[in-house]
Every structure is written in structure tokens, then in C-alpha cells.
Amino acid sequence: MRGSPPPSHPLRVTTAPDAGSPADPDFVLEHGHRRAREHEVLRTVVGSGLHGIAVEGTDDHDEMGVHVETPEQRLGVRRTSEHYVARTQPEGARSGPGDTDLVLYSLRKFLRLAVKGHPTVLLPLFAGEDDVVVLRETGRRLRELGPSLLSQESGHRFLGYLRSQRDRVAGAAGRGVPNRPELVAAHGYDTKYASHALRLALQGLEVVGHGRLTLPMPAEEREVVLSVKRGERSREQALDLVDLHARRLEDLLASGRSPLPERVDVAAVDAWSTAEHLAHWRRAGLLG
């Protein structure tokens, strides 16, 4: 495991919309809610660094963590957030090289998103050991659960995300314009956004075709994505690549050849989550 690099600025804490005020004394300055940090069980690098497609001097540093809520947070009557964010930049400001963004989910919310096949949430389950920052017993068991959280629904989610990003790169009506004017000025389009659309297509193919997610990306695929990100292909060439692999993913999903089930066994995940919450609470001395 490797530690998180020191951020260039103190992390600023924000919360999900349903959370309490950041002025609440339970919030701390670095990585979010105090109780969430105390019961963090897994955190890994995510983003371009994890995929192996970071371009030196252009990418920020992203991490994602999972915490187990206390019995009071889960069973009590007071509202608590299941989602905390800490950033070195103020909310609304773009992160840049040297900045760190951390997202911290409750175990329950993380599992809900993973069951639906959310591409980014799947990353901590398959990150290599060198990209693991925090790993405790429940986190280790969560990573072991990872393959059973993949399904064909994951493939459909990859497809939905890549289509959305592809349309924004293409300037489709009703889609917002990516906020990287320096890339548009240099290459005629947002190369970073286009590279992420292509990455999603390639990773979706691996997930649906083989029931796994290799991180960092395999070298050949990584180089294709980097050629787009570095602006070595025109927008039309980049979009053609995205469309080619998106069609391959669509065809694979329609073919019935995937080794994955159509959907995750939610009842089994429910049972796992219940048992792991109880086990964590016992280990932490939170049950009488």
C-alpha cells in the first residue's frame, strides 16, 4: 500500500446535500466527518492515476474511501450523510495538478452504487495493491466481494456514461460544454473528456466480456486512450474510436455471451452487508 501524497493546500470539507452544516463540530479540516474517518475501512487512488493514463503536470489526484456507519448513525433518528467530500480547492473551483479530491461513502451507499454498476465506484474493488491507501478487515472483505458485484447491468451503466461524455465532446444539442478551454484551444476539442469516453468503452468491454476490471489498463489499450488524451488524434478520429468500441459493447451485451449474470444478487449483498456491519461494530466495541 502507498500513502496519499501531501496536498498542496489544506483540504476543504464539503458534504452531500442532505448532510449537516460544515460548521458542525463533528466535521474536521482534512478528510471529512470525524466518525467517518474513524471507521474508514477502505480507500484507494481513483482517477487517471489508477487507470494509468495520467499525463504529468495535467492531472489532479483523486481518492475514494468507504466507511462503516456507527449503530447510532445507522439506527438513530438524527439525519446523517452517507457521502462526504474533501477537496484542496473551494467547492466549484476546478482541481488542477497538485490538488487532491477525496470522496468518502458509507458502506451501504457504496454497495448500492456498486450493485447498479457505477463505473467509478467499482474502482476501489479492483485497484492494485500499490494504489490502496487504507485497508482494514471489512475493506479487505469488500474487495474480495468485488467480482460478485459485477453484472451485465454494469455494462449498460458503462455504456450510458460513455454515451453522455461522447455527446458532450461532439457538442450535441442540450449537452453542456466541457470546462477545459485550454484543451479546446490547443486541440479543437476537450481531449481529456474524449479519452474518458474511450476508456469507459474499453473497460466496459472487459467487464462484460471477461467479468473483471484490470487496473491500470492493459498497455495496448492504455496507449490508445493516451493518444486521444494527448491530442494526437482529431476530434473526428477520437469520436470514431469511441463509437467503434461502443458498438462492440452494445453487440456483446445483446449477444448473451457475457459470463456475468444480468443483475447482481441483491439478497446476497444484503446478507453480506448486514453481517459485515455487525462484525465491524463488534470489533470496534460499539455493541454492548
RAVENFEN-V260290 format. One record per pair of residues at least 12 apart in sequence whose ideal C-beta (glycine too) atoms are under 10 Angstrom apart, sorted by the first residue. I is the first residue (numbers start at 1). J is the second residue. D is the distance in whole Angstrom. If there is no record, write none. Layout:
I&J&D ; I&J&D
This chain:
1&43&10 ; 1&44&9 ; 1&129&6 ; 1&130&7 ; 1&131&8 ; 1&132&5 ; 1&133&6 ; 1&134&8 ; 1&135&6 ; 2&44&10 ; 2&45&8 ; 2&129&9 ; 2&130&6 ; 2&131&7 ; 2&132&8 ; 2&133&7 ; 3&133&6 ; 3&134&9 ; 4&31&9 ; 4&43&8 ; 4&45&8 ; 4&61&8 ; 4&63&6 ; 4&100&7 ; 4&102&8 ; 4&133&5 ; 4&134&9 ; 5&45&10 ; 5&49&10 ; 5&61&6 ; 5&63&10 ; 5&98&9 ; 5&100&7 ; 5&133&10 ; 6&98&10 ; 6&100&9 ; 7&30&9 ; 7&60&10 ; 7&61&8 ; 7&86&9 ; 7&87&9 ; 7&88&4 ; 7&89&10 ; 7&98&7 ; 7&99&7 ; 7&100&4 ; 7&101&9 ; 7&102&9 ; 8&60&10 ; 8&61&10 ; 8&88&6 ; 8&89&10 ; 8&96&9 ; 8&97&9 ; 8&98&4 ; 8&99&7 ; 8&100&8 ; 9&87&9 ; 9&88&4 ; 9&89&7 ; 9&90&10 ; 9&98&8 ; 9&99&7 ; 9&100&9 ; 10&29&6 ; 10&30&7 ; 10&86&10 ; 10&88&7 ; 11&28&9 ; 11&29&7 ; 11&30&5 ; 11&31&6 ; 11&32&9 ; 11&85&9 ; 11&86&4 ; 11&87&6 ; 11&88&5 ; 11&89&9 ; 11&99&9 ; 11&100&7 ; 11&101&9 ; 11&102&7 ; 12&29&8 ; 12&30&10 ; 12&85&9 ; 12&86&7 ; 12&87&5 ; 12&88&7 ; 12&89&7 ; 12&90&6 ; 12&91&7 ; 12&93&10 ; 13&27&5 ; 13&28&7 ; 13&29&7 ; 13&30&8 ; 13&31&8 ; 13&32&6 ; 13&33&8 ; 13&84&7 ; 13&85&7 ; 13&86&5 ; 13&87&8 ; 13&91&10 ; 13&102&10 ; 14&27&10 ; 14&32&9 ; 14&83&10 ; 14&84&8 ; 14&85&5 ; 14&86&7 ; 14&87&7 ; 14&90&9 ; 14&91&5 ; 14&92&10 ; 15&27&8 ; 15&32&8 ; 15&33&8 ; 15&80&10 ; 15&81&5 ; 15&83&7 ; 15&84&6 ; 15&85&7 ; 15&86&10 ; 16&80&10 ; 16&81&5 ; 16&82&7 ; 16&83&4 ; 16&84&7 ; 16&85&8 ; 16&103&10 ; 16&105&10 ; 16&109&9 ; 17&81&9 ; 17&83&9 ; 18&79&6 ; 18&80&9 ; 18&81&6 ; 18&82&8 ; 18&83&8 ; 19&32&10 ; 19&33&8 ; 19&79&8 ; 19&80&7 ; 19&81&3 ; 19&82&9 ; 19&83&8 ; 19&84&7 ; 19&85&10 ; 20&33&9 ; 20&78&9 ; 20&79&7 ; 20&80&8 ; 20&81&7 ; 22&91&10 ; 26&80&9 ; 27&84&9 ; 27&86&10 ; 28&86&9 ; 29&86&9 ; 30&86&7 ; 30&102&9 ; 31&43&9 ; 31&63&9 ; 31&65&8 ; 31&84&8 ; 31&85&10 ; 31&86&5 ; 31&100&10 ; 31&102&6 ; 31&104&7 ; 32&65&8 ; 32&67&8 ; 32&81&9 ; 32&83&9 ; 32&84&3 ; 32&85&7 ; 32&86&5 ; 32&102&7 ; 32&103&9 ; 32&104&5 ; 33&67&8 ; 33&73&9 ; 33&80&8 ; 33&81&7 ; 33&83&10 ; 33&84&5 ; 33&86&10 ; 33&104&8 ; 35&67&8 ; 35&68&10 ; 35&69&8 ; 35&70&6 ; 35&72&9 ; 35&73&7 ; 35&80&8 ; 36&65&8 ; 36&66&10 ; 36&67&4 ; 36&68&9 ; 36&69&8 ; 36&70&10 ; 36&73&9 ; 36&80&9 ; 36&81&9 ; 36&82&9 ; 36&83&10 ; 36&84&6 ; 36&104&5 ; 36&105&9 ; 36&106&8 ; 37&65&9 ; 37&67&7 ; 37&84&9 ; 37&86&10 ; 37&104&8 ; 37&134&10 ; 38&67&8 ; 38&68&10 ; 38&70&9 ; 38&284&8 ; 39&66&10 ; 39&67&5 ; 39&68&5 ; 39&69&7 ; 39&70&7 ; 39&73&9 ; 39&106&9 ; 39&107&9 ; 39&136&9 ; 39&138&9 ; 39&280&7 ; 39&281&9 ; 39&284&7 ; 39&286&9 ; 40&65&5 ; 40&66&7 ; 40&67&5 ; 40&68&8 ; 40&104&7 ; 40&133&10 ; 40&134&6 ; 40&135&10 ; 40&136&8 ; 40&138&10 ; 40&139&8 ; 41&65&8 ; 41&66&6 ; 41&67&7 ; 41&68&6 ; 41&107&7 ; 41&110&10 ; 41&134&7 ; 41&135&8 ; 41&136&4 ; 41&137&7 ; 41&138&4 ; 41&139&4 ; 41&140&8 ; 41&141&9 ; 41&142&7 ; 41&276&9 ; 41&280&7 ; 42&64&9 ; 42&65&6 ; 42&66&4 ; 42&67&9 ; 42&68&10 ; 42&105&10 ; 42&107&9 ; 42&110&9 ; 42&124&6 ; 42&125&9 ; 42&127&9 ; 42&132&8 ; 42&133&9 ; 42&134&6 ; 42&135&6 ; 42&136&7 ; 42&138&8 ; 42&139&3 ; 42&140&8 ; 42&141&10 ; 42&142&6 ; 42&143&7 ; 43&63&6 ; 43&64&7 ; 43&65&3 ; 43&66&7 ; 43&67&9 ; 43&102&8 ; 43&103&10 ; 43&104&8 ; 43&124&7 ; 43&127&10 ; 43&131&10 ; 43&132&8 ; 43&133&4 ; 43&134&4 ; 43&135&8 ; 43&136&10 ; 43&139&8 ; 44&62&10 ; 44&63&7 ; 44&64&6 ; 44&65&8 ; 44&66&9 ; 44&123&7 ; 44&124&4 ; 44&125&9 ; 44&126&9 ; 44&127&4 ; 44&128&9 ; 44&129&10 ; 44&130&10 ; 44&131&5 ; 44&132&5 ; 44&133&6 ; 44&134&8 ; 44&135&8 ; 44&139&9 ; 44&143&9 ; 44&215&9 ; 45&61&7 ; 45&62&7 ; 45&63&6 ; 45&64&8 ; 45&123&9 ; 45&124&9 ; 45&127&7 ; 45&128&9 ; 45&130&9 ; 45&131&4 ; 45&132&8 ; 45&133&7 ; 45&215&9 ; 46&61&10 ; 46&62&5 ; 46&63&6 ; 46&64&5 ; 46&65&10 ; 46&101&9 ; 46&102&10 ; 46&103&8 ; 46&120&6 ; 46&121&9 ; 46&122&10 ; 46&123&5 ; 46&124&7 ; 46&127&8 ; 46&131&8 ; 46&215&9 ; 47&59&7 ; 47&60&7 ; 47&61&7 ; 47&62&3 ; 47&63&8 ; 47&64&9 ; 47&95&10 ; 47&101&8 ; 47&120&9 ; 47&123&8 ; 47&196&10 ; 48&60&9 ; 48&61&9 ; 48&62&8 ; 48&192&8 ; 48&195&9 ; 48&196&9 ; 48&199&9 ; 48&216&10 ; 48&225&10 ; 48&226&10 ; 48&229&8 ; 49&61&7 ; 49&62&7 ; 49&63&10 ; 49&131&8 ; 49&216&9 ; 50&62&8 ; 50&63&9 ; 50&64&9 ; 50&123&6 ; 50&124&9 ; 50&126&9 ; 50&127&6 ; 50&128&8 ; 50&130&10 ; 50&131&5 ; 50&215&6 ; 50&216&7 ; 50&217&9 ; 51&123&8 ; 51&195&10 ; 51&196&9 ; 51&199&6 ; 51&202&10 ; 51&203&8 ; 51&214&10 ; 51&215&7 ; 51&216&6 ; 51&217&5 ; 51&221&10 ; 51&222&7 ; 51&225&8 ; 51&226&10 ; 52&128&10 ; 52&199&10 ; 52&214&10 ; 52&215&8 ; 52&216&3 ; 52&217&5 ; 52&218&9 ; 52&219&8 ; 52&221&9 ; 52&222&5 ; 52&223&10 ; 52&225&9 ; 52&226&9 ; 53&192&9 ; 53&195&7 ; 53&196&9 ; 53&198&10 ; 53&199&7 ; 53&216&8 ; 53&217&7 ; 53&221&10 ; 53&222&6 ; 53&223&9 ; 53&224&10 ; 53&225&5 ; 53&226&6 ; 53&228&9 ; 53&229&6 ; 53&230&10 ; 54&97&10 ; 54&216&10 ; 54&226&9 ; 54&229&9 ; 55&97&10 ; 55&191&10 ; 55&192&8 ; 55&195&9 ; 55&226&7 ; 55&229&6 ; 55&230&7 ; 56&97&8 ; 57&96&10 ; 57&97&5 ; 57&98&9 ; 58&96&8 ; 58&97&6 ; 58&180&10 ; 58&182&9 ; 58&183&9 ; 58&192&8 ; 58&229&9 ; 58&230&10 ; 59&95&9 ; 59&96&9 ; 59&97&7 ; 59&98&10 ; 59&99&10 ; 59&192&8 ; 59&229&9 ; 60&87&9 ; 60&88&8 ; 60&89&9 ; 60&94&9 ; 60&95&4 ; 60&96&6 ; 60&97&6 ; 60&98&7 ; 60&99&4 ; 60&100&7 ; 60&101&6 ; 61&88&9 ; 61&95&8 ; 61&97&9 ; 61&98&8 ; 61&99&7 ; 61&100&5 ; 61&101&7 ; 61&102&9 ; 62&95&8 ; 62&99&9 ; 62&100&8 ; 62&101&5 ; 62&102&8 ; 62&103&8 ; 62&120&9 ; 62&123&9 ; 63&86&9 ; 63&100&7 ; 63&101&7 ; 63&102&5 ; 63&103&8 ; 63&104&9 ; 63&124&9 ; 63&131&9 ; 63&133&6 ; 63&134&9 ; 64&101&9 ; 64&102&7 ; 64&103&5 ; 64&104&8 ; 64&105&7 ; 64&110&9 ; 64&120&7 ; 64&121&7 ; 64&123&7 ; 64&124&5 ; 64&127&9 ; 64&133&10 ; 65&84&9 ; 65&86&10 ; 65&102&7 ; 65&103&7 ; 65&104&4 ; 65&105&7 ; 65&110&9 ; 65&124&8 ; 65&133&8 ; 65&134&6 ; 65&139&9 ; 66&103&10 ; 66&104&7 ; 66&105&6 ; 66&106&8 ; 66&107&6 ; 66&108&10 ; 66&109&9 ; 66&110&5 ; 66&111&9 ; 66&114&10 ; 66&121&9 ; 66&124&7 ; 66&125&10 ; 66&134&9 ; 66&136&10 ; 66&138&8 ; 66&139&6 ; 66&142&7 ; 67&82&9 ; 67&84&8 ; 67&104&6 ; 67&105&7 ; 67&106&6 ; 67&107&7 ; 67&109&10 ; 67&110&9 ; 67&134&10 ; 67&138&10 ; 67&139&10 ; 67&280&10 ; 68&106&7 ; 68&107&5 ; 68&108&9 ; 68&136&9 ; 68&138&6 ; 68&139&9 ; 68&142&10 ; 68&273&10 ; 68&276&8 ; 68&277&6 ; 68&279&10 ; 68&280&5 ; 68&281&8 ; 68&283&10 ; 68&284&8 ; 68&286&9 ; 69&81&10 ; 69&82&8 ; 69&106&5 ; 69&107&7 ; 69&108&7 ; 69&109&9 ; 69&277&8 ; 69&280&9 ; 69&281&10 ; 70&277&10 ; 70&280&10 ; 70&281&8 ; 70&284&8 ; 70&286&6 ; 71&277&8 ; 71&278&9 ; 71&281&6 ; 71&284&10 ; 71&286&6 ; 71&287&7 ; 71&288&10 ; 72&286&9 ; 73&106&8 ; 74&106&8 ; 74&107&10 ; 74&108&8 ; 74&277&7 ; 74&281&9 ; 80&106&9 ; 81&104&10 ; 81&105&10 ; 81&106&8 ; 81&109&9 ; 82&104&9 ; 82&105&6 ; 82&106&4 ; 82&107&9 ; 82&108&7 ; 82&109&4 ; 82&110&9 ; 82&112&9 ; 83&103&7 ; 83&104&7 ; 83&105&6 ; 83&106&7 ; 83&109&6 ; 83&110&9 ; 83&113&10 ; 84&102&8 ; 84&103&8 ; 84&104&4 ; 84&105&8 ; 84&106&9 ; 85&101&7 ; 85&102&7 ; 85&103&5 ; 85&104&7 ; 86&100&8 ; 86&101&8 ; 86&102&5 ; 86&103&8 ; 86&104&8 ; 87&99&7 ; 87&100&7 ; 87&101&5 ; 87&102&8 ; 87&103&10 ; 88&100&5 ; 88&101&8 ; 88&102&9 ; 89&101&8 ; 94&179&7 ; 94&180&8 ; 102&133&10 ; 103&120&9 ; 103&121&9 ; 105&121&7 ; 105&124&9 ; 107&138&7 ; 107&139&9 ; 107&142&7 ; 107&273&7 ; 107&276&7 ; 107&277&7 ; 107&280&8 ; 108&273&7 ; 108&277&8 ; 109&121&9 ; 110&124&8 ; 110&125&9 ; 110&142&8 ; 110&149&10 ; 110&273&10 ; 111&142&8 ; 111&145&9 ; 111&149&8 ; 111&264&10 ; 111&266&9 ; 111&269&6 ; 111&270&9 ; 111&272&8 ; 111&273&6 ; 111&276&10 ; 112&266&9 ; 112&269&9 ; 112&273&10 ; 113&149&10 ; 113&157&10 ; 114&142&9 ; 114&145&9 ; 114&146&8 ; 114&149&5 ; 114&150&9 ; 114&154&9 ; 114&264&8 ; 114&269&8 ; 115&149&6 ; 115&151&8 ; 115&153&8 ; 115&154&9 ; 115&263&8 ; 115&264&5 ; 115&265&9 ; 115&266&6 ; 115&269&6 ; 115&270&10 ; 116&149&10 ; 116&151&9 ; 116&153&7 ; 116&154&8 ; 116&156&10 ; 116&157&6 ; 116&263&10 ; 116&264&8 ; 117&149&8 ; 117&150&8 ; 117&151&6 ; 117&152&9 ; 117&153&5 ; 117&154&3 ; 117&155&7 ; 117&156&7 ; 117&157&4 ; 117&158&7 ; 117&159&10 ; 117&160&9 ; 117&161&10 ; 117&204&9 ; 117&207&8 ; 117&260&10 ; 117&263&9 ; 117&264&8 ; 118&154&8 ; 118&157&6 ; 118&158&10 ; 118&161&9 ; 119&154&8 ; 119&157&6 ; 119&158&5 ; 119&160&9 ; 119&161&6 ; 119&162&9 ; 119&196&10 ; 119&199&9 ; 119&200&6 ; 119&203&7 ; 119&204&8 ; 119&207&9 ; 119&213&9 ; 120&161&9 ; 120&200&10 ; 121&149&9 ; 121&157&10 ; 122&146&8 ; 122&149&7 ; 122&150&7 ; 122&154&7 ; 122&157&9 ; 122&158&9 ; 122&203&9 ; 122&207&8 ; 122&213&6 ; 122&215&10 ; 123&203&10 ; 123&213&8 ; 123&215&7 ; 124&139&8 ; 124&142&8 ; 124&143&7 ; 124&146&9 ; 124&215&10 ; 125&139&10 ; 125&142&7 ; 125&143&6 ; 125&144&9 ; 125&145&8 ; 125&146&3 ; 125&147&8 ; 125&148&10 ; 125&149&7 ; 125&150&9 ; 125&213&8 ; 125&215&10 ; 126&143&8 ; 126&146&6 ; 126&147&9 ; 126&150&9 ; 126&203&10 ; 126&207&10 ; 126&212&7 ; 126&213&4 ; 126&214&8 ; 126&215&5 ; 127&143&8 ; 127&146&10 ; 127&213&9 ; 127&215&5 ; 127&216&9 ; 128&214&9 ; 128&215&6 ; 128&216&7 ; 129&143&10 ; 130&216&10 ; 131&215&7 ; 131&216&9 ; 136&280&9 ; 136&283&9 ; 137&276&9 ; 137&279&8 ; 137&280&8 ; 137&283&7 ; 138&276&5 ; 138&277&9 ; 138&279&7 ; 138&280&5 ; 138&283&8 ; 138&284&10 ; 139&276&10 ; 139&280&10 ; 141&272&8 ; 141&275&9 ; 141&276&6 ; 141&279&9 ; 141&280&10 ; 142&272&9 ; 142&273&10 ; 142&276&8 ; 145&268&9 ; 145&269&8 ; 145&272&6 ; 145&273&10 ; 145&276&9 ; 146&212&9 ; 146&213&8 ; 147&211&7 ; 147&212&7 ; 147&213&9 ; 147&260&9 ; 148&211&10 ; 148&260&10 ; 148&261&9 ; 148&264&7 ; 148&265&7 ; 148&268&7 ; 148&269&8 ; 148&272&9 ; 149&264&6 ; 149&265&10 ; 149&269&7 ; 149&272&10 ; 150&207&6 ; 150&208&9 ; 150&210&10 ; 150&211&6 ; 150&212&8 ; 150&213&8 ; 150&258&10 ; 150&259&9 ; 150&260&6 ; 150&261&9 ; 150&264&8 ; 151&207&9 ; 151&208&9 ; 151&211&9 ; 151&258&9 ; 151&260&5 ; 151&261&5 ; 151&262&6 ; 151&263&5 ; 151&264&5 ; 151&265&9 ; 152&207&9 ; 152&208&6 ; 152&252&9 ; 152&253&6 ; 152&256&9 ; 152&258&5 ; 152&259&10 ; 152&260&5 ; 152&261&7 ; 152&262&5 ; 152&263&7 ; 152&264&10 ; 153&253&10 ; 153&260&9 ; 153&261&9 ; 153&262&7 ; 153&263&5 ; 153&264&7 ; 154&203&10 ; 154&204&8 ; 154&207&5 ; 154&208&7 ; 154&211&10 ; 154&213&9 ; 154&258&10 ; 154&260&7 ; 154&263&10 ; 154&264&8 ; 155&203&10 ; 155&204&5 ; 155&205&8 ; 155&206&10 ; 155&207&6 ; 155&208&4 ; 155&209&9 ; 155&249&6 ; 155&250&9 ; 155&252&7 ; 155&253&5 ; 155&258&7 ; 155&260&8 ; 156&204&9 ; 156&208&9 ; 156&249&9 ; 156&250&10 ; 156&253&7 ; 156&262&10 ; 157&200&9 ; 157&204&8 ; 157&207&10 ; 158&199&10 ; 158&200&5 ; 158&201&7 ; 158&202&9 ; 158&203&7 ; 158&204&3 ; 158&205&9 ; 158&206&10 ; 158&207&7 ; 158&208&8 ; 158&246&9 ; 158&249&7 ; 158&253&10 ; 159&200&8 ; 159&201&8 ; 159&204&6 ; 159&208&9 ; 159&246&7 ; 159&249&6 ; 159&250&7 ; 159&253&7 ; 160&200&9 ; 160&204&10 ; 161&196&9 ; 161&197&8 ; 161&200&5 ; 161&201&10 ; 161&204&9 ; 162&196&8 ; 162&197&5 ; 162&198&8 ; 162&199&8 ; 162&200&4 ; 162&201&5 ; 162&202&9 ; 162&203&9 ; 162&204&7 ; 162&242&7 ; 162&243&10 ; 162&245&8 ; 162&246&6 ; 162&249&8 ; 163&197&8 ; 163&200&9 ; 163&201&9 ; 163&242&9 ; 163&243&10 ; 163&246&7 ; 163&250&10 ; 164&197&8 ; 164&200&10 ; 165&178&9 ; 165&190&9 ; 165&193&6 ; 165&194&8 ; 165&195&10 ; 165&196&6 ; 165&197&4 ; 165&198&9 ; 165&199&10 ; 165&200&7 ; 165&201&10 ; 165&242&8 ; 166&193&9 ; 166&194&8 ; 166&196&10 ; 166&197&5 ; 166&198&9 ; 166&200&9 ; 166&201&9 ; 166&238&9 ; 166&239&7 ; 166&242&5 ; 166&243&7 ; 166&246&7 ; 167&197&9 ; 167&239&10 ; 168&190&8 ; 168&193&6 ; 168&194&9 ; 168&197&9 ; 169&189&6 ; 169&190&6 ; 169&191&9 ; 169&192&10 ; 169&193&5 ; 169&194&5 ; 169&195&10 ; 169&196&9 ; 169&197&6 ; 169&198&10 ; 169&228&10 ; 169&235&7 ; 169&238&7 ; 169&239&7 ; 169&242&8 ; 170&189&9 ; 170&194&9 ; 170&197&10 ; 170&235&8 ; 170&236&10 ; 170&238&10 ; 170&239&6 ; 170&242&9 ; 170&243&10 ; 171&189&9 ; 171&235&9 ; 177&190&8 ; 177&193&10 ; 178&190&4 ; 178&191&10 ; 178&192&8 ; 178&193&4 ; 178&194&9 ; 178&196&10 ; 179&193&9 ; 180&192&6 ; 180&193&7 ; 183&229&9 ; 183&231&7 ; 184&235&10 ; 186&231&6 ; 187&228&10 ; 187&229&10 ; 187&230&9 ; 187&231&4 ; 187&232&9 ; 187&233&9 ; 187&234&8 ; 187&235&8 ; 187&238&9 ; 188&231&8 ; 188&234&7 ; 188&235&6 ; 188&236&10 ; 189&228&10 ; 189&231&9 ; 189&233&10 ; 189&234&8 ; 189&235&4 ; 189&236&9 ; 189&238&7 ; 189&239&9 ; 190&235&9 ; 190&238&10 ; 191&227&10 ; 191&228&6 ; 191&229&5 ; 191&230&7 ; 191&231&5 ; 191&232&9 ; 191&233&8 ; 191&235&9 ; 191&238&7 ; 192&228&9 ; 192&229&6 ; 192&230&10 ; 192&231&10 ; 193&228&10 ; 193&229&10 ; 193&238&10 ; 194&225&9 ; 194&228&5 ; 194&229&8 ; 194&231&10 ; 194&233&8 ; 194&235&7 ; 194&237&10 ; 194&238&4 ; 194&239&7 ; 194&241&9 ; 194&242&7 ; 195&224&9 ; 195&225&5 ; 195&226&7 ; 195&227&9 ; 195&228&4 ; 195&229&4 ; 195&230&9 ; 195&231&10 ; 195&233&10 ; 195&238&8 ; 195&241&10 ; 195&242&9 ; 196&225&8 ; 196&228&9 ; 196&229&8 ; 196&242&10 ; 197&225&10 ; 197&228&9 ; 197&238&8 ; 197&239&8 ; 197&241&9 ; 197&242&5 ; 197&243&10 ; 197&245&9 ; 197&246&8 ; 198&221&9 ; 198&224&7 ; 198&225&5 ; 198&227&9 ; 198&228&6 ; 198&229&9 ; 198&233&10 ; 198&238&7 ; 198&239&9 ; 198&241&6 ; 198&242&5 ; 198&243&10 ; 198&244&9 ; 198&245&7 ; 198&246&9 ; 199&217&7 ; 199&221&8 ; 199&222&9 ; 199&224&9 ; 199&225&5 ; 199&226&10 ; 199&228&9 ; 199&229&9 ; 199&242&10 ; 199&245&10 ; 200&225&10 ; 200&242&9 ; 200&245&9 ; 200&246&9 ; 200&249&9 ; 201&221&10 ; 201&225&10 ; 201&241&8 ; 201&242&6 ; 201&243&9 ; 201&244&8 ; 201&245&4 ; 201&246&5 ; 201&247&9 ; 201&248&8 ; 201&249&6 ; 201&250&10 ; 202&217&7 ; 202&218&9 ; 202&220&10 ; 202&221&5 ; 202&222&9 ; 202&224&8 ; 202&225&7 ; 202&241&9 ; 202&242&10 ; 202&245&6 ; 202&248&9 ; 202&249&9 ; 203&215&9 ; 203&217&7 ; 203&221&8 ; 203&225&10 ; 203&245&10 ; 203&249&10 ; 204&245&8 ; 204&246&8 ; 204&248&9 ; 204&249&5 ; 204&250&10 ; 204&252&9 ; 204&253&9 ; 205&221&9 ; 205&245&6 ; 205&246&9 ; 205&248&6 ; 205&249&5 ; 205&252&7 ; 205&253&10 ; 206&218&8 ; 206&221&8 ; 206&249&10 ; 207&249&9 ; 207&258&9 ; 207&260&8 ; 208&248&10 ; 208&249&7 ; 208&252&5 ; 208&253&6 ; 208&255&10 ; 208&257&9 ; 208&258&5 ; 208&259&9 ; 208&260&6 ; 209&248&9 ; 209&249&9 ; 209&252&6 ; 209&253&10 ; 209&255&10 ; 209&257&8 ; 209&258&7 ; 209&259&8 ; 209&260&9 ; 210&258&9 ; 210&259&7 ; 210&260&9 ; 211&258&8 ; 211&259&5 ; 211&260&5 ; 211&261&10 ; 212&259&10 ; 221&245&9 ; 224&241&7 ; 224&245&9 ; 225&238&10 ; 225&241&9 ; 227&241&9 ; 228&241&7 ; 228&242&9
